[in-house]
């Protein structure tokens, strides 16, 4: 019999690489999906390809989108600066509807693959204030997925799995290291250069550095 299959959203960052390792440890055949959505840099897509290759996923798919066509985020609109100090409320690095769009496409691929489980690396403890990283969103999307698909209607329902949901960044790092994740493959920075070197100032860099420090593990991030 085939191994159970899972579609995993893979950004090339720390969290999603950890999720791939967790899914593999649970016996899944992993199919990873990344998005070329008009983000500020290509480094995260290069990182996702490295992670997929080194971790031996079955297939890695990159989908082209044009979220910079609607703008509204510092990650897709170069005229909006990426903040380098912590702020309050939902930050300008929030990309409108991003996880909704990404999960929808992952759902479509899962249905084609006859996979029932979709993994996403959202985190509600260390998250940066994004509404589409909350447990309520994940639960609501799962309900919608089972209403909106042929497989769901025919009783072969989908699960949206967010195994990092309630972990601190330090917990995530420890879990990944325990599973053998090579974090030097990953890029977390919102404004990394073409070589994948990080700014060390944005929210994502700060959360990553704090997580490694709290875990007592050396962060292999390279900075420019």
C-alpha positions as MATLAB code, in Angstrom:
seq = 'XXXXXXXXXXXXXXXXXXXXXXXXXXXXXXXXXXXXXXXXXXXXXXXXXXXXXXXXXXXXXXXXXXXXXXXXXXXXXXXXXXXXXXXXXXXXXXXXXXXXXXXXXXXXXXXXXXXXXXXXXXXXXXXXXXXXXXXXXXXXXXXXXXXXXXXXXXXXXXXXXXXXXXXXXXXXXXXXXXXXXXXXXXXXXXXXXXXXXXXXXXXXXXXXXXXXXXXXXXXXXXXX';
ca = [
       0.000    0.000    0.000;
       1.094    3.561   -0.615;
       2.280    5.541    2.347;
      -0.179    8.131    3.544;
       0.363   11.384    1.665;
       0.493   14.942    2.909;
       0.752   18.317    1.204;
       2.928   20.728    3.149;
       3.198   24.476    2.657;
       6.945   25.151    2.480;
       8.158   28.743    2.641;
      11.832   27.952    3.069;
      11.808   29.236    6.640;
      12.478   27.617    9.980;
       8.887   26.731   10.823;
       7.902   25.047    7.579;
      11.135   23.018    7.433;
      10.342   21.753   10.926;
       6.840   20.777    9.808;
       8.256   18.686    6.939;
      10.435   16.787    9.431;
       7.474   16.265   11.755;
       5.314   14.912    8.943;
       8.062   12.568    7.772;
       8.508   11.314   11.328;
       4.792   10.443   11.329;
       5.244    8.298    8.228;
       3.878   10.649    5.579;
       5.028   10.806    1.994;
       5.531   14.557    1.731;
       4.589   16.770   -1.195;
       5.714   20.356   -0.666;
       4.278   23.502   -2.208;
       5.840   26.960   -2.374;
       4.614   30.171   -3.967;
       6.317   32.723   -6.159;
       3.803   35.388   -5.216;
       5.704   38.614   -5.847;
       7.620   38.609   -2.558;
      10.539   40.977   -2.090;
      13.259   38.390   -2.597;
      13.923   35.063   -4.290;
      16.025   33.768   -1.406;
      13.099   32.075    0.328;
      12.177   30.163   -2.826;
      15.780   29.017   -3.195;
      15.716   27.961    0.460;
      12.466   26.034   -0.031;
      13.995   24.162   -2.973;
      17.066   23.313   -0.872;
      14.951   22.095    2.040;
      12.754   19.970   -0.233;
      15.769   18.425   -1.952;
      17.826   17.757    1.176;
      14.868   16.382    3.116;
      13.910   14.046    0.302;
      10.298   15.030   -0.327;
       8.441   13.169   -3.063;
       7.683   16.289   -5.105;
       8.204   20.015   -4.663;
       5.887   22.314   -6.597;
       6.250   26.083   -7.021;
       3.082   27.965   -7.978;
       3.247   31.420   -9.530;
       0.881   34.076   -8.207;
       0.731   37.837   -8.457;
      -0.160   39.035   -4.980;
       1.954   42.126   -5.621;
      -0.787   42.979   -8.107;
      -3.017   43.905   -5.177;
      -0.197   45.158   -2.940;
      -1.013   46.239    0.582;
       1.993   44.581    2.223;
       5.623   45.436    2.825;
       6.456   41.941    1.576;
       4.994   42.553   -1.886;
       5.214   46.340   -2.317;
       8.743   47.740   -2.386;
       7.413   51.233   -1.640;
       6.441   50.052    1.879;
       9.403   49.657    4.204;
       9.815   46.471    6.236;
       9.692   47.603    9.885;
      12.888   47.034   11.850;
      11.518   47.694   15.329;
       8.656   45.879   17.095;
       5.251   47.521   16.663;
       1.680   47.008   17.816;
      -1.318   45.582   16.025;
      -1.242   43.786   12.688;
       2.076   44.690   11.017;
       2.559   45.964    7.466;
       4.269   42.649    6.673;
       0.828   40.995    6.756;
      -0.012   39.916    3.188;
      -3.779   40.210    2.552;
      -5.432   36.775    2.252;
      -2.071   34.998    1.796;
      -2.675   31.881    3.893;
      -6.239   31.603    2.585;
      -4.954   31.574   -0.995;
      -2.037   29.249   -0.212;
      -4.186   26.733    1.639;
      -6.773   26.795   -1.149;
      -4.165   25.782   -3.714;
      -2.712   23.170   -1.347;
      -6.241   21.818   -0.952;
      -6.617   21.490   -4.702;
      -3.334   19.613   -5.017;
      -4.200   17.383   -2.064;
      -7.457   16.405   -3.732;
      -5.614   15.541   -6.960;
      -3.030   13.498   -5.036;
      -5.670   11.738   -2.955;
      -3.954   13.156    0.120;
      -6.137   13.876    3.112;
      -3.783   15.915    5.285;
      -2.431   19.406    4.671;
       0.272   20.788    6.942;
       0.916   24.468    7.589;
       3.564   25.942    9.891;
       1.515   28.711   11.491;
       2.214   29.510   15.104;
      -0.058   31.283   17.576;
       2.494   31.816   20.347;
       5.305   33.696   18.628;
       3.277   34.849   15.644;
       3.591   38.451   14.495;
      -0.068   39.421   14.828;
      -1.297   37.852   11.581;
      -5.006   36.955   11.680;
      -4.481   34.009    9.298;
      -2.137   32.270   11.755;
      -4.745   31.815   14.494;
      -6.284   28.459   15.471;
      -9.740   29.846   14.634;
      -8.637   30.424   11.044;
      -7.176   26.948   10.666;
     -10.314   25.324   12.082;
     -12.589   27.412    9.862;
     -10.578   26.612    6.747;
     -10.809   22.897    7.483;
     -14.601   23.146    7.724;
     -14.719   25.046    4.450;
     -12.390   22.522    2.762;
     -14.782   19.709    3.550;
     -17.749   21.658    2.199;
     -16.043   22.859   -0.980;
     -14.500   19.679   -2.407;
     -15.695   16.531   -4.133;
     -13.650   14.440   -1.692;
     -15.152   16.215    1.300;
     -18.709   15.878    0.054;
     -18.141   12.168   -0.620;
     -16.966   11.624    2.945;
     -13.217   11.566    2.387;
     -12.555   14.630    4.455;
      -9.429   16.733    4.755;
      -7.519   17.770    7.853;
      -5.557   21.001    8.160;
      -2.723   20.244   10.557;
      -0.777   22.971   12.333;
       1.627   21.082   14.624;
       3.515   24.231   15.653;
       0.358   26.056   16.672;
       1.038   26.191   20.395;
       4.830   25.880   20.470;
       7.244   28.681   21.303;
       9.985   29.414   18.780;
      12.466   27.770   21.162;
      10.278   24.648   21.314;
      10.148   24.576   17.508;
      13.934   24.831   17.224;
      14.452   22.066   19.769;
      11.938   19.824   18.017;
      13.546   20.409   14.626;
      17.068   19.785   15.881;
      15.827   16.586   17.500;
      14.475   15.494   14.104;
      17.703   16.366   12.316;
      16.607   19.546   10.535;
      19.538   21.473    9.048;
      18.491   25.051    9.741;
      21.399   26.418    7.689;
      19.255   25.530    4.651;
      16.496   27.905    5.743;
      15.909   31.636    5.298;
      13.564   33.492    7.662;
      14.348   37.163    6.957;
      11.670   39.361    5.363;
      14.313   41.227    3.352;
      17.110   38.730    2.783;
      19.608   39.483    0.021;
      20.043   37.327   -3.085;
      22.489   35.081   -1.240;
      19.994   34.429    1.551;
      21.760   36.585    4.111;
      19.479   38.132    6.734;
      19.038   41.710    7.938;
      18.948   40.805   11.626;
      16.446   43.598   12.273;
      12.977   42.592   11.035;
      10.366   40.800   13.162;
      11.124   37.458   11.590;
      14.875   37.751   12.218;
      14.253   38.856   15.791;
      11.872   35.983   16.591;
      14.232   33.466   15.037;
      17.279   34.742   16.936;
      15.364   34.814   20.222;
      14.147   31.268   19.624;
      17.615   29.854   19.069;
      18.960   31.778   22.052;
      16.189   30.515   24.333;
      16.769   26.970   23.077;
      20.490   27.246   23.812;
      21.326   26.314   20.212;
      23.594   28.204   17.804;
      21.666   29.891   14.986;
      23.346   29.227   11.602;
      21.788   32.350   10.048;
      24.174   34.393    7.892;
      23.755   38.180    8.045;
      24.622   40.932    5.601;
];
